[in-house]
Amino acid sequence: MNISSTSPVSLSRPTSPASAPPASVKPAKPAAASSAPQKSDQTAAKNYQQADFNPVQGALPSSRTTTFYVNGIRTPENKAEEARDVISDNLGTPVELLYNPTEGLLQDGVEAWKNLSGLNTNISQQVQTRFQAVLDKGENLQIFAHSQGSAITSDALRNIAANYKAAGKSEAEVEAIMGRINVVGFGGFADYESFPEGVEVSLQRNKGDHIPQLATASLAVGNAFEAAVASPKDGKKWMNFGKAVVGGIGTVGKTVVKNGAQAVGSAFENRSEFKKAFQSEQINMKQLEAYFAKICATVESDHTVVVCDQRGKAIDGYIKNYFEEKAA
């Protein structure tokens, strides 16, 4: 694989949506293989024109490829870099981090819902600019994304496809361009339908991870509601909407009940932290965020992207399991 840059690059945080997001490139190391047992539940890839694409080998036939990693919510930059480094080490090629800055649990959560719903955000527009620059040069895109990173990626790619169509390209031409893109989502807050036609998508989903379940259920409800609103006199479509709501509740119900009970218990145990946030005339948002962070740390969800030892070697998480499965 050829990459446009093989030395570390660091860019400052953008000040406008049109600029590229903070990025850094990890120098390549020889690819590592492991024969450890599989852990994650991988769904079938949505294959279009890139059936021969192998992310582990890091190659697309006779074409230059740029590889990116987009992190999820509430991820410190050093942890995003750690995940990027593990991907780069397994691929044996440089990987550019498009860092999704955290603004706290509540703000990040709202932003993720906007990305899933197709409402543009600063980070999705910034990522879109970087992706489109690569595609416009005739290169291929290889994208790894975790959690909200998958929603950001799908939002950016939908906008890119729309831009090409607005510029006069035919459906076939746009799909051919999208066919130069491969996306691997780790516990992604997105579903296959979130991505434009032509993109090769592989969504890694652990059975205990409620984030992908929530995304799938939300999209089903949203689609059914749009169809019902478009034909308000069609009773069947309103019935389908009701079924989607019930189905969505069933999809995430068990996880929500389990995690909800854990969250309530943690909220009660850490109630003193909650009170501290309201001891002054103004709400202490940092203290409130710390309170919610403790609750989230208590809730069990198999959503971790990677866990590394002191030497930086992956010992658990989506990325480790993905590459082990590919190497098996």
Secondary structure, DSSP 4 states (H G I P E B T S, - for coil): ---S--S--B-PPPSSTTSPPPEEEEPP-------PPP-S-BPPPB-SS-TT-BTTTTB-TTS-EEEEEE--TT--HHHHHHHHHHHHHHHTS-EEEE------HHHHHHHHHHHHHT---HHHHHHHHHHHHHHHTT-EEEEEEETHHHHHHHHHHHHHHHHHHHTT--HHHHHHHHTTEEEEEES-S--GGGSPTT-EEEEE--TT-HHHHHHHHHHHHHHHHHHHHHSTT-HHHHHHHHHHHHHHHHHHHHHHHHHHHHHHHHHHHTHHHHHHTTSSSS--HHHHHHHHHHHHHHS--S----EE-TTS-EEESHHHHHHHHHH-
